[in-house]
Amino acid sequence: MTIDILFEDNHVLAVVKPPGIPSQEDETRDPDMLTLLKDDLKLRYDKPGNVFLGLVHRLDRPVGGAMVFAKTSKAASRLSEAVRSRNFGKTYMCIVQGTPAKRTATLKHYIRKDAKRNLAVVFDSPAAEAKEAILDYTVMATVQGFSLLAVKLHTGRTHQIRAQLAHIGCPLVGDSKYGAVKRKDIADVQLWSTSVSFPHPVTKETLTFRSLPERNAAWGWWTIEELEAASTVFIADSPTRGR
């Protein structure tokens, strides 16, 4: 399997995760990003024994796009702290059924993970065991009852984008788990990690890595210019690398 590398140095590895691959090994035992990249590093650098690679953040299995891994334990610790302190920016684009009532808005809900059903339960006000979930969105374009949204996450809750947008009546295309109409022509949830931005764990330089989906499935409903515009709405002024 070929995985696009956006950036690599001695501390950080930024790649494009293909849709349909788990971020790390799960109960299916299907090939996962962490294992695939460890095997690749071992092969490319002819490393004996085990290869260290730290999982900094996760993308849901159906979701593709920019993803970052740490190549040393020190980098893993510092990047994990950046995530915890909300100094790790994450932006996405998605395609939803319908159109949100407001063109641009901040959504604030409370999410509780239902582990038995692998679902995020959304509440409008604080609830037992529910954690605050905040995101910004902007409607970029609409066509035939569907909308292309740019999204910025402020928190990283289970299925957050999928659950919050479904809660306001706009489930993501392909996401039958959260109420979207099933389609034979679309297998994956139409959600893409367009950028990740963070301070380099050693140099402290702000790095931003971008990715766009291929224009297949529902992504093909939009022009490349519309996808480009959606991918840059929430990116702050900072050095940008990748594609």
ABEGO torsion letter per residue (X at the ends): XBBBBABBBAABBBBBBBBGBBABBBAAGBBBAAAAAAAAAAAAAGBBEBBBBBBABBBBAABBEBBBBBABAAAAAAAAAAAAAGABBBBBBBBBBEBBABABBBBBBBBBBBAAAGBBBBBABBBBGBBBBBBBBBBABBBGGBBBBBBBBABBBBGAAAAAAAAAGBBBBGBAAAGBBBBAABABBBBBBABBBBBBAAAGBBBBBBBBBBBBEAAAABBAAAAAAAAAAABBBBBBBEX
